[in-house]
Amino acid sequence: AAELMGVPTFKFKLLAFATGAFIGGLAGGLYASRQGFINPQSFLLLFSILYLAAVVVGGQGNRWGVLVGATLVAYLPQRFREFDDFRVLVFGLALVVLATVRPEGLLPPKRTLRAKHLEQELEELEEGNAGEESARV
């Protein structure tokens, strides 16, 4: 939509990518200087999955949702520590169920909530108009 209005989106996409790369590189450099030694085994795949799960659970586009998601992702595995063998399985199943039942996350972005509210109002108006037309006939 922005391109149709004449806004050069490529420039903004490139700027966003470069800004993210700069921040990531700066953070990596600071981390390496603080640790003194880094290797690939320092960065486990599980942590990357947990970060992504926090965003998915909480809801993309909502800061409070991500905080709620991060809290749940940090708390729930510790809560179910007694099920050591099945802990990851239960966690994975919970993510799948949440993604199926509520794909927008626990706290969806306000835009999604507004869109759903507008859809409901539109349906109510259409039902009201249909009722009026049937009463006229």
C-alpha positions in Angstrom: 0.0 0.0 0.0 2.8 2.4 0.8 4.4 1.8 -2.6 1.2 2.7 -4.3 1.3 6.0 -2.5 4.8 6.7 -3.8 6.8 5.8 -0.6 10.1 4.1 -1.5 9.7 1.0 0.7 13.0 -0.6 -0.4 14.9 2.2 1.3 13.0 1.8 4.5 13.3 -2.0 4.5 17.0 -1.7 3.9 17.3 0.9 6.7 15.4 -1.4 9.1 17.6 -4.3 8.2 20.8 -2.3 8.6 19.7 -0.9 12.0 18.9 -4.4 13.3 22.2 -5.7 12.0 24.1 -2.8 13.6 22.3 -3.3 17.0 23.0 -7.1 16.8 26.6 -6.6 15.9 27.1 -4.0 18.7 25.5 -6.4 21.2 27.6 -9.3 20.0 30.8 -7.2 20.3 29.9 -6.1 23.8 29.1 -9.7 24.8 32.4 -10.9 23.4 34.4 -8.2 25.1 32.7 -9.0 28.4 33.1 -12.8 28.2 36.6 -12.7 26.8 36.0 -15.9 24.9 33.1 -17.1 22.8 32.4 -20.2 20.8 29.3 -21.6 19.0 28.5 -23.9 21.9 27.8 -20.8 24.0 24.6 -20.2 22.0 22.1 -23.0 22.3 19.2 -23.6 19.9 16.9 -24.0 22.8 17.3 -20.4 23.8 16.5 -19.1 20.3 13.3 -21.3 20.4 12.3 -20.0 23.8 12.7 -16.4 22.6 10.5 -17.1 19.6 8.0 -19.0 21.8 7.7 -16.0 24.1 6.7 -13.8 21.2 4.3 -16.4 19.8 2.7 -17.1 23.2 2.3 -13.4 24.2 1.3 -12.1 20.8 3.2 -10.3 18.1 2.8 -6.5 18.0 1.9 -6.1 21.7 4.7 -5.2 24.2 2.6 -6.4 27.2 1.9 -9.7 25.3 5.6 -10.4 24.8 6.2 -9.7 28.5 3.5 -12.1 29.5 4.8 -14.6 27.0 8.3 -14.3 28.3 7.1 -14.7 31.9 5.1 -17.8 31.0 7.9 -19.3 28.9 10.4 -18.8 31.8 8.0 -20.0 34.6 6.2 -23.0 33.1 9.2 -25.2 32.4 10.4 -24.6 36.0 6.9 -25.4 37.3 6.8 -28.8 35.5 10.4 -29.8 36.3 9.1 -33.0 38.0 8.1 -34.2 34.6 11.7 -34.1 33.5 11.4 -36.6 30.6 8.2 -35.2 29.2 8.7 -31.5 30.0 9.8 -30.5 26.5 7.1 -32.6 25.0 4.4 -31.0 27.1 5.8 -27.5 26.4 5.8 -28.2 22.7 2.2 -29.5 22.7 1.1 -26.5 24.7 2.6 -24.2 22.0 0.9 -26.2 19.2 -2.4 -26.0 21.0 -2.0 -22.3 21.6 -1.0 -21.6 18.0 -4.1 -23.6 16.8 -6.7 -22.2 19.3 -5.4 -18.6 19.5 -3.0 -17.8 16.6 -2.7 -14.2 17.5 -1.3 -15.0 21.0 -2.6 -14.5 24.5 -2.7 -10.7 24.1 -3.2 -9.8 20.4 -2.2 -6.4 19.0 -4.7 -3.6 19.4 -5.1 -3.5 15.6 -6.4 -7.1 15.6 -8.8 -6.3 18.5 -10.2 -3.3 16.6 -10.6 -5.3 13.4 -12.5 -8.0 15.2 -14.7 -5.4 16.8 -15.4 -3.7 13.5 -16.3 -7.0 11.9 -18.8 -7.7 14.7 -20.4 -4.3 14.3 -20.6 -4.8 10.5 -22.3 -8.2 11.0 -24.7 -6.7 13.4 -25.5 -3.9 10.9 -26.0 -6.4 8.1 -28.3 -8.5 10.3 -30.3 -5.4 11.2 -30.6 -4.4 7.6 -31.7 -7.9 6.6 -34.3 -7.9 9.4 -35.7 -4.5 8.2 -35.9 -5.6 4.5 -37.7 -8.9 5.5 -40.2 -6.8 7.5 -40.9 -4.6 4.5 -41.7 -7.5 2.3 
